[in-house]
């Protein structure tokens, strides 16, 4: 996996630990996103949403550059990724997690079959 692709994990794990609130919420299908929300001033809202998206991109690029160029931050990040991998391996080796992963795989296979059936009907 490329270094840049792993930055998401750094944001998810490092920011809360540092006391920084990261926007990692997952929108449910029934919950409108900000871009779907009806604002009193749509022009101003659109401008602010664009600014927000640009700032998030700048933050990601800055974070990537800091992790690449600062030896201390890079070491911390690599140690975190190593520990995260070890934790994932340990968690997924537990019998409860194996059962859940097997069930999830079965559901995913059923969904793929449904998708194929839908595609054939079109």
N, CA, C and O of each residue as an XYZ file, in Angstrom:
488
protein
N       0.851     -1.175      0.000
C       0.000      0.000      0.000
C       0.894      1.235      0.000
O       1.897      1.282      0.712
N       0.533      2.218     -0.788
C       1.354      3.419     -0.866
C       1.257      4.224      0.425
O       0.264      4.167      1.149
N       2.312      4.968      0.684
C       2.402      5.785      1.885
C       1.212      6.736      2.007
O       0.633      6.871      3.085
N       0.848      7.391      0.910
C      -0.224      8.373      0.944
C      -1.562      7.732      1.294
O      -2.391      8.344      1.968
N      -1.774      6.493      0.835
C      -3.035      5.831      1.118
C      -3.163      5.484      2.594
O      -4.272      5.349      3.111
N      -2.041      5.343      3.261
C      -2.084      5.021      4.684
C      -2.334      6.248      5.551
O      -2.561      6.117      6.754
N      -2.296      7.430      4.960
C      -2.481      8.648      5.738
C      -3.854      8.710      6.392
O      -4.004      9.287      7.469
N      -4.845      8.125      5.755
C      -6.177      8.130      6.340
C      -6.121      7.534      7.744
O      -6.715      8.066      8.682
N      -5.393      6.417      7.872
C      -5.303      5.762      9.157
C      -4.601      6.648     10.171
O      -4.955      6.657     11.350
N      -3.629      7.374      9.722
C      -2.939      8.277     10.637
C      -3.902      9.324     11.148
O      -3.899      9.645     12.337
N      -4.721      9.857     10.273
C      -5.709     10.852     10.688
C      -6.721     10.286     11.647
O      -7.079     10.924     12.636
N      -7.181      9.093     11.359
C      -8.194      8.460     12.196
C      -7.642      8.152     13.582
O      -8.323      8.371     14.583
N      -6.410      7.644     13.647
C      -5.861      7.213     14.918
C      -5.090      8.309     15.652
O      -5.164      8.397     16.878
N      -4.365      9.130     14.933
C      -3.498     10.099     15.591
C      -4.236     11.346     16.052
O      -3.956     11.862     17.134
N      -5.163     11.834     15.260
C      -5.804     13.094     15.611
C      -6.575     13.025     16.927
O      -6.391     13.896     17.777
N      -7.439     12.013     17.129
C      -8.129     11.964     18.420
C      -7.159     11.804     19.590
O      -7.377     12.370     20.661
N      -6.096     11.039     19.387
C      -5.114     10.847     20.452
C      -4.428     12.159     20.797
O      -4.006     12.366     21.934
N      -4.318     13.038     19.819
C      -3.680     14.329     20.048
C      -4.680     15.379     20.517
O      -4.321     16.543     20.699
N      -5.927     14.975     20.710
C      -6.940     15.922     21.153
C      -7.496     16.760     20.023
O      -8.115     17.796     20.269
N      -7.287     16.330     18.786
C      -7.782     17.059     17.619
C      -8.986     16.317     17.078
O      -8.927     15.110     16.843
N     -10.068     17.031     16.882
C     -11.288     16.411     16.379
C     -11.188     16.241     14.873
O     -11.029     17.220     14.143
N     -11.281     15.008     14.407
C     -11.266     14.722     12.979
C     -12.678     14.400     12.527
O     -13.448     13.797     13.275
N     -13.021     14.792     11.326
C     -14.344     14.489     10.778
C     -14.276     13.131     10.103
O     -14.014     13.037      8.904
N     -14.513     12.073     10.882
C     -14.455     10.717     10.346
C     -15.812     10.045     10.420
O     -15.910      8.818     10.375
N     -16.861     10.850     10.534
C     -18.192     10.275     10.654
C     -18.620      9.656      9.342
O     -18.260     10.125      8.263
N     -19.384      8.611      9.457
C     -19.944      7.955      8.277
C     -21.405      8.352      8.206
O     -22.145      8.200      9.178
N     -21.817      8.853      7.070
C     -23.199      9.263      6.893
C     -24.063      8.053      6.615
O     -23.748      7.249      5.738
N     -25.160      7.917      7.361
C     -26.089      6.837      7.048
C     -26.874      7.257      5.815
O     -26.968      8.449      5.522
N     -27.442      6.294      5.084
C     -28.186      6.650      3.872
C     -29.350      7.592      4.144
O     -29.765      8.325      3.246
N     -29.885      7.591      5.356
C     -31.030      8.440      5.687
C     -30.618      9.810      6.200
O     -31.456     10.705      6.312
N     -29.344      9.986      6.512
C     -28.851     11.251      7.033
C     -28.333     12.106      5.884
O     -27.425     11.687      5.167
N     -28.898     13.307      5.696
C     -28.403     14.144      4.595
C     -26.998     14.652      4.871
O     -26.660     14.987      6.006
N     -26.195     14.706      3.839
C     -24.866     15.280      3.978
C     -25.000     16.794      3.926
O     -26.071     17.323      3.629
N     -23.906     17.486      4.218
C     -23.953     18.949      4.184
C     -24.369     19.467      2.812
O     -25.095     20.456      2.708
N     -23.902     18.789      1.756
C     -24.218     19.270      0.415
C     -25.688     19.033      0.065
O     -26.205     19.652     -0.865
N     -26.371     18.138      0.805
C     -27.785     17.881      0.555
C     -28.682     18.751      1.436
O     -29.887     18.840      1.203
N     -28.093     19.390      2.446
C     -28.860     20.206      3.373
C     -29.332     21.472      2.675
O     -28.607     22.067      1.877
N     -30.568     21.875      2.992
C     -31.100     23.118      2.435
C     -30.726     24.247      3.389
O     -31.150     24.268      4.544
N     -29.929     25.180      2.887
C     -29.470     26.302      3.693
C     -30.304     27.542      3.386
O     -30.845     27.685      2.289
N     -30.399     28.435      4.368
C     -31.100     29.699      4.173
C     -30.414     30.535      3.092
O     -31.073     31.230      2.318
N     -29.081     30.456      3.050
C     -28.301     31.200      2.079
C     -27.470     30.200      1.273
O     -26.304     29.970      1.595
N     -28.061     29.596      0.218
C     -27.360     28.543     -0.518
C     -26.043     28.994     -1.161
O     -25.097     28.210     -1.236
N     -25.974     30.219     -1.614
C     -24.748     30.701     -2.255
C     -23.606     30.745     -1.231
O     -22.490     30.312     -1.518
N     -23.893     31.263     -0.057
C     -22.875     31.335      1.001
C     -22.493     29.927      1.455
O     -21.318     29.640      1.683
N     -23.479     29.064      1.584
C     -23.214     27.690      2.001
C     -22.334     26.984      0.980
O     -21.403     26.271      1.353
N     -22.617     27.174     -0.296
C     -21.813     26.541     -1.349
C     -20.366     27.025     -1.279
O     -19.427     26.242     -1.424
N     -20.207     28.318     -1.055
C     -18.869     28.899     -0.938
C     -18.124     28.289      0.256
O     -16.951     27.933      0.141
N     -18.804     28.171      1.398
C     -18.177     27.616      2.600
C     -17.878     26.123      2.445
O     -16.842     25.647      2.908
N     -18.779     25.389      1.797
C     -18.534     23.961      1.576
C     -17.335     23.748      0.658
O     -16.552     22.819      0.854
N     -17.196     24.618     -0.349
C     -16.040     24.537     -1.237
C     -14.759     24.847     -0.463
O     -13.747     24.164     -0.619
N     -14.814     25.879      0.365
C     -13.653     26.249      1.180
C     -13.283     25.114      2.133
O     -12.105     24.818      2.329
N     -14.299     24.481      2.723
C     -14.070     23.359      3.635
C     -13.374     22.210      2.910
O     -12.422     21.633      3.434
N     -13.842     21.876      1.712
C     -13.240     20.791      0.933
C     -11.792     21.117      0.582
O     -10.922     20.250      0.662
N     -11.532     22.364      0.194
C     -10.169     22.782     -0.132
C      -9.254     22.695      1.092
O      -8.110     22.254      0.986
N      -9.763     23.117      2.253
C      -8.965     23.047      3.476
C      -8.658     21.603      3.854
O      -7.552     21.300      4.302
N      -9.623     20.720      3.678
C      -9.379     19.305      3.966
C      -8.294     18.741      3.053
O      -7.439     17.977      3.502
N      -8.325     19.111      1.787
C      -7.289     18.653      0.859
C      -5.923     19.191      1.261
O      -4.931     18.464      1.232
N      -5.874     20.460      1.634
C      -4.610     21.052      2.074
C      -4.097     20.357      3.331
O      -2.897     20.124      3.472
N      -5.008     20.030      4.239
C      -4.615     19.337      5.473
C      -4.033     17.964      5.151
O      -3.020     17.567      5.727
N      -4.666     17.243      4.235
C      -4.155     15.921      3.855
C      -2.771     16.017      3.226
O      -1.879     15.230      3.544
N      -2.595     16.992      2.325
C      -1.291     17.168      1.679
C      -0.225     17.588      2.686
O       0.902     17.096      2.644
N      -0.581     18.491      3.585
C       0.358     18.950      4.604
C       0.733     17.798      5.525
O       1.904     17.618      5.861
N      -0.274     17.014      5.937
C      -0.016     15.862      6.798
C       0.925     14.885      6.093
O       1.861     14.368      6.703
N       0.673     14.635      4.801
C       1.525     13.717      4.038
C       2.960     14.232      3.984
O       3.902     13.467      4.188
N       3.130     15.519      3.713
C       4.474     16.106      3.651
C       5.173     16.052      5.000
O       6.366     15.755      5.073
N       4.438     16.338      6.068
C       5.039     16.284      7.398
C       5.486     14.869      7.735
O       6.574     14.670      8.275
N       4.654     13.889      7.418
C       5.006     12.505      7.713
C       6.158     12.009      6.853
O       6.923     11.146      7.285
N       6.295     12.536      5.647
C       7.403     12.146      4.779
C       8.714     12.795      5.210
O       9.767     12.158      5.177
N       8.650     14.060      5.614
C       9.867     14.847      5.798
C      10.362     14.958      7.227
O      11.540     15.249      7.438
N       9.517     14.741      8.206
C       9.938     14.859      9.604
C      10.260     13.457     10.126
O       9.356     12.637     10.285
N      11.539     13.175     10.393
C      11.939     11.824     10.811
C      11.207     11.337     12.067
O      10.831     10.169     12.159
N      11.010     12.235     13.023
C      10.334     11.852     14.260
C       8.875     11.457     13.973
O       8.392     10.431     14.452
N       8.192     12.289     13.188
C       6.799     11.987     12.850
C       6.697     10.712     12.016
O       5.794      9.900     12.218
N       7.626     10.545     11.083
C       7.619      9.341     10.234
C       7.823      8.082     11.070
O       7.151      7.075     10.849
N       8.741      8.133     12.022
C       8.975      6.970     12.886
C       7.728      6.668     13.711
O       7.314      5.513     13.819
N       7.134      7.702     14.290
C       5.907      7.497     15.063
C       4.809      6.875     14.204
O       4.108      5.958     14.631
N       4.676      7.393     12.987
C       3.664      6.900     12.067
C       3.916      5.430     11.705
O       2.994      4.615     11.735
N       5.143      5.101     11.370
C       5.466      3.720     10.999
C       5.287      2.768     12.183
O       4.825      1.639     12.017
N       5.657      3.233     13.375
C       5.422      2.425     14.576
C       3.926      2.198     14.790
O       3.496      1.100     15.141
N       3.155      3.240     14.576
C       1.704      3.129     14.722
C       1.126      2.142     13.707
O       0.283      1.315     14.055
N       1.571      2.227     12.473
C       1.071      1.313     11.442
C       1.445     -0.133     11.765
O       0.639     -1.044     11.574
N       2.666     -0.339     12.255
C       3.121     -1.674     12.639
C       2.240     -2.217     13.766
O       1.783     -3.359     13.713
N       2.012     -1.396     14.770
C       1.178     -1.797     15.908
C      -0.263     -2.041     15.466
O      -0.900     -2.989     15.925
N      -0.775     -1.197     14.584
C      -2.139     -1.361     14.085
C      -2.281     -2.674     13.332
O      -3.278     -3.379     13.486
N      -1.283     -3.002     12.519
C      -1.300     -4.289     11.796
C      -1.296     -5.455     12.771
O      -2.045     -6.418     12.603
N      -0.445     -5.364     13.794
C      -0.373     -6.434     14.789
C      -1.701     -6.583     15.523
O      -2.159     -7.697     15.775
N      -2.309     -5.458     15.859
C      -3.603     -5.486     16.537
C      -4.668     -6.128     15.651
O      -5.460     -6.944     16.122
N      -4.689     -5.763     14.370
C      -5.661     -6.335     13.444
C      -5.487     -7.848     13.329
O      -6.465     -8.595     13.313
N      -4.245     -8.285     13.251
C      -3.972     -9.727     13.158
C      -4.470    -10.441     14.410
O      -5.121    -11.482     14.323
N      -4.164     -9.880     15.560
C      -4.603    -10.492     16.820
C      -6.128    -10.504     16.938
O      -6.719    -11.511     17.328
N      -6.754     -9.381     16.600
C      -8.218     -9.323     16.673
C      -8.864    -10.332     15.737
O      -9.782    -11.056     16.123
N      -8.376    -10.372     14.505
C      -8.991    -11.251     13.511
C      -8.686    -12.721     13.741
O      -9.310    -13.582     13.121
N      -7.738    -13.027     14.623
C      -7.451    -14.426     14.917
C      -8.366    -14.977     16.019
O      -8.375    -16.180     16.279
N      -9.126    -14.101     16.653
C     -10.044    -14.532     17.697
C     -11.244    -15.255     17.091
O     -11.744    -14.837     16.046
N     -11.719    -16.334     17.726
C     -12.834    -17.120     17.168
C     -14.088    -16.291     16.865
O     -14.745    -16.513     15.847
N     -14.421    -15.344     17.737
C     -15.615    -14.516     17.498
C     -15.472    -13.702     16.219
O     -16.411    -13.577     15.433
N     -14.272    -13.150     16.029
C     -14.040    -12.332     14.833
C     -14.007    -13.190     13.579
O     -14.478    -12.762     12.526
N     -13.458    -14.391     13.675
C     -13.439    -15.296     12.520
C     -14.863    -15.605     12.074
O     -15.165    -15.596     10.880
N     -15.738    -15.878     13.043
C     -17.135    -16.175     12.713
C     -17.799    -14.971     12.042
O     -18.506    -15.111     11.044
N     -17.558    -13.790     12.610
C     -18.146    -12.581     12.031
C     -17.607    -12.314     10.630
O     -18.365    -11.947      9.732
N     -16.307    -12.496     10.442
C     -15.713    -12.295      9.116
C     -16.267    -13.298      8.107
O     -16.521    -12.947      6.955
N     -16.457    -14.553      8.543
C     -17.048    -15.560      7.662
C     -18.482    -15.178      7.275
O     -18.880    -15.311      6.118
N     -19.246    -14.706      8.256
C     -20.618    -14.274      7.980
C     -20.644    -13.094      7.024
O     -21.472    -13.034      6.115
N     -19.737    -12.167      7.236
C     -19.663    -11.005      6.350
C     -19.312    -11.429      4.926
O     -19.869    -10.902      3.963
N     -18.399    -12.370      4.796
C     -18.032    -12.877      3.467
C     -19.231    -13.516      2.781
O     -19.439    -13.326      1.582
N     -20.011    -14.263      3.531
C     -21.204    -14.892      2.963
C     -22.203    -13.843      2.483
O     -22.771    -13.968      1.399
N     -22.411    -12.822      3.288
C     -23.336    -11.747      2.902
C     -22.821    -11.042      1.655
O     -23.599    -10.744      0.749
N     -21.527    -10.771      1.597
C     -20.944    -10.116      0.426
C     -21.112    -10.969     -0.826
O     -21.407    -10.442     -1.899
N     -20.929    -12.271     -0.700
C     -21.126    -13.169     -1.845
C     -22.565    -13.136     -2.321
O     -22.818    -13.116     -3.525
N     -23.515    -13.131     -1.391
C     -24.934    -13.067     -1.753
C     -25.255    -11.752     -2.453
O     -26.018    -11.719     -3.418
N     -24.660    -10.665     -1.952
C     -24.872     -9.360     -2.596
C     -24.314     -9.344     -4.016
O     -24.943     -8.804     -4.926
N     -23.148     -9.927     -4.208
C     -22.554     -9.999     -5.545
C     -23.445    -10.791     -6.491
O     -23.618    -10.407     -7.648
N     -24.016    -11.897     -6.006
C     -24.930    -12.689     -6.826
C     -26.156    -11.867     -7.222
O     -26.610    -11.921     -8.365
N     -26.688    -11.100     -6.253
C     -27.837    -10.249     -6.554
C     -27.485     -9.191     -7.601
O     -28.274     -8.916     -8.506
N     -26.296     -8.601     -7.469
C     -25.857     -7.600     -8.445
C     -25.768     -8.203     -9.835
O     -26.192     -7.588    -10.813
N     -25.214     -9.408     -9.924
C     -25.093    -10.072    -11.212
C     -26.454    -10.365    -11.802
O     -26.649    -10.226    -13.010
N     -27.410    -10.774    -10.959
C     -28.771    -11.045    -11.432
C     -29.411     -9.758    -11.940
O     -30.073     -9.752    -12.978
N     -29.211     -8.670    -11.204
C     -29.767     -7.376    -11.609
C     -29.161     -6.933    -12.933
O     -29.873     -6.410    -13.790
N     -27.866     -7.131    -13.113
C     -27.195     -6.731    -14.344
C     -27.672     -7.545    -15.526
O     -27.772     -7.021    -16.636
N     -27.969     -8.816    -15.313
C     -28.477     -9.670    -16.392
C     -29.862     -9.237    -16.828
O     -30.204     -9.342    -18.006
N     -30.670     -8.746    -15.885
C     -32.039     -8.328    -16.191
C     -32.085     -7.017    -16.939
O     -33.084     -6.712    -17.591
N     -31.028     -6.238    -16.859
C     -31.015     -4.916    -17.527
C     -30.716     -5.031    -18.982
O     -30.668     -4.020    -19.684
